[in-house]
Each structure stands twice: as C-alpha cells, then as structure tokens.
Amino acid sequence: EILSLSVRSSTISENAMSPIQQLSNQCLSKDERDAYISLLERRMQHEPLQYIIGKWDFHFLTGLKIKKPMLCPRPETEELVELVLAEVGNLLRDWKEKRKMRILDVGCGTGAIGIAIANKYPAAVQVVALDVLPEAVDLSNENAEQFLSRYSAHGDSKLGVKSIYEAMLCSATHFTNNTTNTSRDLSKKKCKMNFDIVVSNPPYIPLKDMIDLSSDVVEYESYEALCGGEDGLNVIRDIVHRLPEWTFSSSLRAKHCWMEVDESHPRHLARWLSPGSVEARRCGVEYVESYTDFCGRDRFVKLRVS
C-alpha cells in the first residue's frame, strides 16, 4: 500500500511538471545525443538557427519552412506585412469589382510575405510571387500548400492553392509583356497583369555595406538576395520601371507599391520620384512616404503609380 501510494505520488508529480521540466529529467539515447551535438556544432559555425531547425514563425504562420540559401524571415518584414494588410483592409471595405484583389510579391524567397497576406484574406486576394532562384519558387509553393490548402475552397477548385497563391520563376525585369521573357514559368504565355498592390523585400544592401554583415548572414544567405548593387537600388529601379505595366487597368483607383529598403533609400527615392518632377512623370511613379521600423530606422517606402 505504501509502495502504491509512492508510485501514484510520483506520477502526479511528473504530470504536474512543465514540458521543460520533464525534458530536463529526460535521459538522451546515444543517437539523440549525437544528433544534438551535431546541431550544436552547426551553430558553432554560425549557421542560422532557422536553417538548423528548418522552420521559423512569421506573422501568424507557425512553422514556415526555411532552407538555405533563402533569406531567413526578419521581424521587421512582419511590419511590412502589417502595412500592406492595412491597405488591403481599407480597399476591401469599398471593393466593388467582381474579382479578387491581385497582389504581386517581387522576390518572394520563402514566400513569407505573400503567404502571410493570403492567410489573412484567403477569400479576397490572389497573390502572385516572383523569384529568380528555382529553390525559392519551389519552397514558396511548398509553404503555400502547407498554410493555404485549407482555404482552397475560396478559389477555383481546379487550381487549388494556385487560385490564392502561386510563385513563379521570373525576375522583375523579365515579368513583362513588352519584350520576350526568358523565365521558366512564363516563356510561352502572356503575363497577366492588372495588380492592385505590389509588395517587395528586394535585395537592397549597398555593396559597401556587405562587408559589415555578420558571418551567420553573409556566409549562408543568398548573396543575390542581399546585395542590391553599388547603391542597393538595382532591383528597386527595375521594380519602379515596371510598376505602370504591372498595375495598368481602367480603374481610377490609386495603385501602390510597398517596399522594405535600406535606411539610406527613402531620401534618395523622395528626390528621384518627387511628385510632379520630370523623373516621376517619366517613370509614371511617385514617392508617397516612408515608415520607420521598430528600431526607428527608415525601413519602408510607399510609392504610387501616377
């Protein structure tokens, strides 16, 4: 009877422990110990935790798959998603068109931005995402299946998740109907445009600043996804020049582009695309305003197709 009472007491005690306390009392097998040591050794080489774990949380997406060399999603980019979601919500209040709102995500990487937007408004938006890395396109579509398949009833049943989100292999330069594009997904068909919002976290780090990046970034994440050329604006210029074609429609509603940028870029974009200036009229795009991130840095810009 005393032994029985002791066993019951021990069981109750174990059940009352938190998962962390239970783990602290767990003895690892040799295989588990070897696997743990292997993970520690990878981290000691400064490999990002996101790659080691293979997934990361972003916005309301729990367990977004992450693979090298795609950029690991940052908290600042969640702020970009919130800015876009606020505009989507405002537009939907007066939405009268008999179609979904179309959103273009340029440089999708893991798909975090576009999938987070589609996850919030699966019945109301259709996201098209672009990237120049085949592995990024594959990973984005894989993540879309994971998070958006339960919403496929909101779109075309024949297309499934693609009616809500689809990533394609194409650069900003080649996503056009004005010249022959050379992308894998678009080489034999016209690009459907008429986007209502464009969003991008493009490569924006100026070349001179690449040497200041920590080893867990520069040695693992894609150089092409980080460096935006001499001044960090190479891809941003491509986006600006394509915006009028991407957003062209008969609607009189203003079309906007939201981007995450280097903190030196808002001042440059404000001068280059100043409303009413010769350059703004030539490009058909105007600077609207910039927004700071939670560290107080000028991190996001809003442009308007004029």
Backbone torsions as a table, in degrees:
resi	resn	phi	psi	omega
1	GLU	NA	-42.0	178.5
2	ILE	-64.5	-40.8	179.0
3	LEU	-63.8	-41.6	179.8
4	SER	-62.8	-42.3	179.0
5	LEU	-63.5	-39.2	-179.9
6	SER	-64.4	-41.5	-179.7
7	VAL	-65.1	-43.7	179.6
8	ARG	-63.1	-38.9	179.5
9	SER	-64.2	-41.3	179.7
10	SER	-65.2	-40.9	179.8
11	THR	-64.1	-43.8	178.3
12	ILE	-61.3	-41.0	-179.2
13	SER	-63.0	-42.4	-179.6
14	GLU	-66.4	-39.9	-179.5
15	ASN	-66.8	-27.9	-178.2
16	ALA	-79.4	-14.0	-178.8
17	MET	-74.8	148.5	175.7
18	SER	-72.4	161.6	177.5
19	PRO	-55.3	-37.0	179.5
20	ILE	-66.8	-41.2	177.6
21	GLN	-63.9	-40.1	178.4
22	GLN	-64.1	-39.2	178.0
23	LEU	-64.2	-37.0	-178.8
24	SER	-65.2	-22.6	178.9
25	ASN	-95.2	-2.4	-176.2
26	GLN	-84.2	135.6	176.3
27	CYS	-93.1	130.2	-179.1
28	LEU	-81.5	144.3	172.1
29	SER	-77.0	171.0	179.1
30	LYS	-61.9	-42.4	179.9
31	ASP	-63.8	-41.2	178.7
32	GLU	-65.9	-40.2	179.6
33	ARG	-65.0	-43.2	179.4
34	ASP	-63.6	-41.1	179.1
35	ALA	-64.1	-40.9	-179.5
36	TYR	-65.3	-42.6	178.9
37	ILE	-63.2	-39.1	178.4
38	SER	-61.2	-41.4	178.5
39	LEU	-65.9	-41.2	178.1
40	LEU	-62.3	-41.0	-179.8
41	GLU	-64.3	-37.7	177.2
42	ARG	-63.9	-41.3	-179.7
43	ARG	-69.5	-33.5	177.8
44	MET	-65.5	-20.1	174.4
45	GLN	-89.1	10.8	177.7
46	HIS	70.1	20.4	175.2
47	GLU	-68.3	135.1	-178.7
48	PRO	-58.3	141.8	178.5
49	LEU	-56.9	-34.5	-178.4
50	GLN	-60.1	-39.1	178.5
51	TYR	-72.1	-38.4	-178.6
52	ILE	-65.5	-46.0	-179.8
53	ILE	-75.4	-33.5	179.1
54	GLY	88.0	3.6	178.0
55	LYS	-161.0	163.4	-178.6
56	TRP	-157.4	154.1	177.7
57	ASP	-89.1	140.1	179.1
58	PHE	-145.1	125.7	-177.7
59	HIS	53.4	-121.9	177.0
60	PHE	-104.2	22.2	177.8
61	LEU	-100.0	110.8	-178.5
62	THR	-96.9	115.6	177.5
63	GLY	88.2	36.5	174.9
64	LEU	-62.7	129.7	-177.8
65	LYS	-71.3	135.8	-178.7
66	ILE	-126.2	131.9	178.0
67	LYS	-137.0	145.8	173.9
68	LYS	-66.5	138.4	8.9
69	PRO	-105.5	19.8	-179.1
70	MET	-63.5	148.0	179.6
71	LEU	-60.8	139.1	174.3
72	CYS	-76.2	127.9	-178.6
73	PRO	-58.2	135.1	-179.6
74	ARG	-105.3	154.0	177.4
75	PRO	-59.5	-34.3	-179.8
76	GLU	-60.1	-35.1	-178.0
77	THR	-68.9	-24.6	173.6
78	GLU	-64.3	-31.4	176.1
79	GLU	-67.0	-37.0	175.6
80	LEU	-61.7	-43.5	178.0
81	VAL	-58.8	-42.8	-179.6
82	GLU	-63.8	-38.5	177.8
83	LEU	-63.1	-43.3	179.6
84	VAL	-67.9	-42.3	179.7
85	LEU	-61.2	-35.5	178.1
86	ALA	-63.1	-41.6	178.3
87	GLU	-68.4	-41.4	178.3
88	VAL	-58.0	-45.7	179.6
89	GLY	-60.4	-41.7	179.0
90	ASN	-64.7	-42.4	-179.6
91	LEU	-66.1	-39.0	-176.7
92	LEU	-66.4	-24.9	179.8
93	ARG	-63.5	-29.0	-179.9
94	ASP	-119.0	21.9	-175.5
95	TRP	-72.8	121.2	-177.7
96	LYS	-118.9	-1.7	-177.4
97	GLU	-80.0	148.0	-177.2
98	LYS	-89.8	48.0	178.2
99	ARG	-155.6	167.2	175.6
100	LYS	-74.2	154.0	171.8
101	MET	-69.8	131.7	-176.3
102	ARG	-103.3	128.6	-176.7
103	ILE	-124.9	133.3	178.9
104	LEU	-108.3	126.1	177.7
105	ASP	-110.8	112.5	-175.6
106	VAL	-98.4	117.7	-177.5
107	GLY	84.1	63.1	-167.6
108	CYS	-76.7	-27.0	179.9
109	GLY	60.6	-114.8	179.0
110	THR	-78.5	-11.6	-176.3
111	GLY	92.3	4.6	-171.7
112	ALA	-53.8	-49.0	-174.6
113	ILE	-65.2	-56.4	-176.3
114	GLY	-63.4	-39.6	-179.8
115	ILE	-67.9	-38.4	178.1
116	ALA	-62.5	-39.3	178.4
117	ILE	-67.4	-46.7	179.9
118	ALA	-64.9	-32.7	179.4
119	ASN	-65.9	-29.1	179.4
120	LYS	-79.8	-38.8	-176.2
121	TYR	-129.5	60.1	-174.5
122	PRO	-63.6	-29.1	-178.1
123	ALA	-85.9	-10.5	-170.9
124	ALA	-116.6	-16.4	-175.7
125	VAL	-125.2	156.9	170.9
126	GLN	-129.3	120.8	-177.0
127	VAL	-105.6	128.8	170.9
128	VAL	-110.9	130.7	-175.7
129	ALA	-122.4	143.6	-179.1
130	LEU	-122.1	146.0	170.1
131	ASP	-156.8	156.1	-179.2
132	VAL	-93.9	-8.3	179.4
133	LEU	-99.7	121.2	178.7
134	PRO	-56.5	-37.9	-179.2
135	GLU	-68.4	-27.6	176.4
136	ALA	-70.9	-42.7	178.5
137	VAL	-61.5	-45.6	179.9
138	ASP	-62.9	-43.3	-178.9
139	LEU	-67.6	-40.9	179.0
140	SER	-60.6	-45.3	179.1
141	ASN	-67.2	-33.9	176.4
142	GLU	-65.4	-44.3	177.6
143	ASN	-65.2	-36.2	177.9
144	ALA	-62.1	-41.6	177.5
145	GLU	-61.2	-40.3	-178.4
146	GLN	-64.1	-42.9	-172.0
147	PHE	-98.9	-23.8	-170.8
148	LEU	-112.0	-7.8	-177.3
149	SER	-59.9	-31.2	-179.7
150	ARG	-69.8	-12.7	179.9
151	TYR	-102.1	2.5	-171.8
152	SER	-59.8	-20.9	177.1
153	ALA	-65.1	-18.6	179.6
154	HIS	-78.8	-9.0	-178.2
155	GLY	-121.2	-158.1	178.1
156	ASP	-72.4	119.3	-175.9
157	SER	-61.8	-28.3	179.7
158	LYS	-72.6	-32.0	-179.1
159	LEU	-87.9	-22.7	-178.8
160	GLY	64.3	-132.7	-177.8
161	VAL	-60.9	-28.6	-178.1
162	LYS	-62.6	-19.5	176.8
163	SER	-76.0	-12.3	178.6
164	ILE	-110.0	-41.1	-175.8
165	TYR	-150.9	134.3	174.7
166	GLU	-149.0	127.1	175.8
167	ALA	-99.7	141.3	-177.5
168	MET	-134.0	150.7	-180.0
169	LEU	-82.6	104.8	-179.0
170	CYS	-170.3	145.4	175.7
171	SER	-89.3	167.3	175.9
172	ALA	-62.0	-38.3	-179.2
173	THR	-62.8	-41.2	-174.3
174	HIS	-90.3	-3.6	177.2
175	PHE	-84.5	81.1	-174.6
176	THR	-158.9	157.8	173.6
177	ASN	-106.9	5.3	-176.7
178	ASN	-85.7	-22.6	179.2
179	THR	-136.8	170.1	176.7
180	THR	-72.2	117.9	178.7
181	ASN	-87.3	158.0	-175.1
182	THR	-119.7	19.6	-178.0
183	SER	-78.0	153.1	179.6
184	ARG	-62.2	-43.4	-173.3
185	ASP	-83.4	-19.2	-169.9
186	LEU	-118.9	3.8	-169.8
187	SER	-63.2	-24.3	-175.4
188	LYS	-121.6	19.5	179.3
189	LYS	-149.0	158.1	177.9
190	LYS	-73.0	146.2	176.1
191	CYS	-82.4	127.8	176.1
192	LYS	-80.6	122.8	-175.9
193	MET	-103.7	-128.6	179.1
194	ASN	58.2	45.0	178.6
195	PHE	-82.5	143.3	-179.2
196	ASP	-90.6	-30.3	178.7
197	ILE	-142.3	140.8	172.4
198	VAL	-117.4	135.8	178.9
199	VAL	-133.0	146.3	-179.9
200	SER	-158.0	140.5	165.4
201	ASN	-116.3	78.7	-171.4
202	PRO	-80.0	171.0	169.8
203	PRO	-62.7	121.1	-175.0
204	TYR	-135.9	2.1	-178.3
205	ILE	-77.6	124.4	177.5
206	PRO	-61.7	146.8	-175.8
207	LEU	-53.0	-41.4	-176.6
208	LYS	-66.3	-21.6	-178.4
209	ASP	-90.3	-8.1	-178.0
210	MET	-63.5	-31.1	-177.8
211	ILE	-70.1	-16.1	-178.4
212	ASP	-89.2	-6.3	-178.6
213	LEU	-71.6	146.9	179.0
214	SER	-70.3	157.4	-175.3
215	SER	-63.3	-29.7	-179.6
216	ASP	-72.2	-10.0	175.0
217	VAL	-99.5	-60.9	-169.8
218	VAL	-69.7	-25.9	-178.2
219	GLU	-89.4	-7.2	-175.6
220	TYR	-127.2	-42.3	-176.7
221	GLU	-82.3	153.5	-175.4
222	SER	-57.3	124.7	177.7
223	TYR	-60.8	-41.3	-178.5
224	GLU	-65.0	-28.5	179.5
225	ALA	-83.6	-12.3	-178.6
226	LEU	-101.2	-51.9	-171.4
227	CYS	-85.6	127.2	179.5
228	GLY	-102.3	22.5	179.6
229	GLY	91.3	-169.6	-173.6
230	GLU	-49.1	-50.5	-178.9
231	ASP	-107.8	4.4	178.8
232	GLY	82.7	4.6	-171.3
233	LEU	-109.1	7.5	-174.8
234	ASN	-55.9	-55.3	-178.2
235	VAL	-71.8	-33.9	178.4
236	ILE	-61.2	-40.1	176.1
237	ARG	-63.3	-42.0	177.8
238	ASP	-59.0	-43.2	180.0
239	ILE	-62.7	-47.1	-179.3
240	VAL	-57.7	-44.4	-176.8
241	HIS	-69.5	-24.2	-179.6
242	ARG	-93.3	-14.1	-174.3
243	LEU	-54.5	-46.1	-179.3
244	PRO	-58.2	-39.7	178.9
245	GLU	-70.1	-42.5	-177.9
246	TRP	-62.6	-33.7	-172.6
247	THR	-107.3	7.2	-176.0
248	PHE	-63.0	131.6	175.2
249	SER	-163.3	173.5	178.8
250	SER	-82.1	-7.9	-178.6
251	SER	-69.4	143.7	177.1
252	LEU	-88.0	-3.2	-178.1
253	ARG	-67.7	139.0	178.5
254	ALA	-64.7	138.7	177.4
255	LYS	-110.2	133.8	-174.9
256	HIS	-120.3	154.4	173.3
257	CYS	-123.2	130.4	178.5
258	TRP	-113.1	131.8	179.8
259	MET	-137.2	145.6	167.3
260	GLU	-90.1	132.7	-172.7
261	VAL	-140.0	171.7	172.8
262	ASP	-69.4	150.3	-176.1
263	GLU	-65.8	-14.1	176.2
264	SER	-83.7	-13.1	-171.6
265	HIS	-78.5	-37.3	-178.9
266	PRO	-54.2	-41.1	179.2
267	ARG	-63.7	-42.0	179.9
268	HIS	-65.4	-45.9	-179.3
269	LEU	-65.4	-35.6	179.0
270	ALA	-64.0	-37.0	177.7
271	ARG	-74.5	-45.8	-175.9
272	TRP	-65.0	-42.9	-173.0
273	LEU	-114.0	33.8	178.6
274	SER	-58.2	128.7	-177.7
275	PRO	-50.7	128.7	178.7
276	GLY	88.0	-8.9	-178.4
277	SER	-74.2	163.9	179.7
278	VAL	-60.1	-44.1	-178.7
279	GLU	-65.8	-40.5	179.2
280	ALA	-63.4	-40.5	178.5
281	ARG	-68.8	-38.1	179.6
282	ARG	-65.8	-42.9	-179.5
283	CYS	-78.6	-23.5	-175.2
284	GLY	74.5	23.5	-177.3
285	VAL	-138.4	137.3	178.7
286	GLU	-121.7	145.3	172.3
287	TYR	-74.4	136.2	178.6
288	VAL	-105.5	-63.4	-180.0
289	GLU	-167.9	170.4	176.8
290	SER	-119.4	162.4	-179.4
291	TYR	-134.4	144.3	178.8
292	THR	-90.1	154.4	173.9
293	ASP	-87.5	-176.0	-175.2
294	PHE	-70.0	-7.3	174.6
295	CYS	-96.9	2.5	178.9
296	GLY	84.1	10.4	179.7
297	ARG	-90.3	143.4	173.1
298	ASP	-66.8	105.8	-168.9
299	ARG	-122.3	-21.3	-175.1
300	PHE	-131.0	144.7	176.1
301	VAL	-128.1	151.0	175.8
302	LYS	-119.3	123.5	177.4
303	LEU	-114.4	153.2	178.8
304	ARG	-122.7	133.7	174.8
305	VAL	-78.4	119.4	-172.7
306	SER	-93.2	NA	NA
